[in-house]
C-alpha cells in the first residue's frame, strides 16, 4: 500500500518537472490531483481497506496530497517569474518612439489681461494695492457714500455672509474694489494725519454680485480701480490720465470721449468710451454700429469719501476710476459669452 503511494508520488513529481507552461500545468493538476487521479482513487477506496490499517493509510495518502499541492504552487510561481523575465527580454522598450506630451500650465486669460493693464499703470507711476474680498457693509457701501437704503445699492445685489446679528453692518463679498480706496486712504493718512501723503494706486481683484448668469453677466468678475489723491488734482488730470491709458492700451491713435454719469462715490462722474479699435470708429458689430466702446466709469472723488479716508476735502482732491478686465478681454478677442471665462473648459483656455 505504501509502495503504491510512493509510485503515485514519484510519477506525479517527475511529470511535473516536464511542465513548461500554464496550460500544461493545469493539465497536470487535473491528471494528478483531479477527481479521477490515481491518488484520489486511492483515497476514495480507503473504505475497502481493513479497519485497523485505515488510519495509517489515510495519513499516508494525505501526506502525498499535501506534497503534490505544494509542488504545484511552487511550479506555478516559478513559471510566472520565468514568463516575466522572458517578456522583459523580448519586449524591450523602443526608445525611438515619440514620448508622451507633457502639457505645460499657462496663465488664465484674465490674469494675462490683468497683468497687461497693471503693467501699463505701473509705467504711469501707479502702485498696486490689494485689498480683502470679504468686506463689511460699512466699507463696501456706507463709507463710499452709499447710505443705508440708498437706491444705488440696487445696482449691486450682494452675497451676504451669515455672521450673526450685525445690525446695519453685515458682512458681504465685496461688490466692487472700491472699499480698497477707504482702506488705502486710511492707511496713508495714518502715516501723517496732519499732512497725509499723496496717493497714486491701482486696486485689482475679484468682485462678486448676486446676478443672474447670462452671456453678459457673471456672479464673479475682476475690476481694476485707480485712485489718485493729492493737492490741486482736477478733472483735467483725470481726462489726461485716462486718455493716456487708452492710448497705451489701444494704440497711439485711440480717441476717447467722456459722457456724464452718476456714481455715489464720485462727483462729478463720467463714463469714458474709446474709439472702436476694430472698425476705427466707422461702426461694426463689436461696437454695435456706434464706433465707440464703453471702457470705464470715473469721476472726482466725492468729498465725503475723502473725509472718510482721512483726507480733508478742503485741501485735497482726487479722481478714481474702475474698469473690467473680462470686458476688455472679450472686446479684444471678440468673445461673445462671459461664461466661457470661468467655465474652465481647456479648449477655451488653451487658445491664450
Ligand atoms: Zn466698431
Boltz pocket constraint, residues with backbone or C-beta under 6 A from the ligand:
constraints:
  - pocket:
      binder: B
      contacts: [[A, 276], [A, 277], [A, 278], [A, 279], [A, 280], [A, 281], [A, 282], [A, 283], [A, 284], [A, 285], [A, 286], [A, 287], [A, 288], [A, 289], [A, 291], [A, 292]]
      max_distance: 6.0
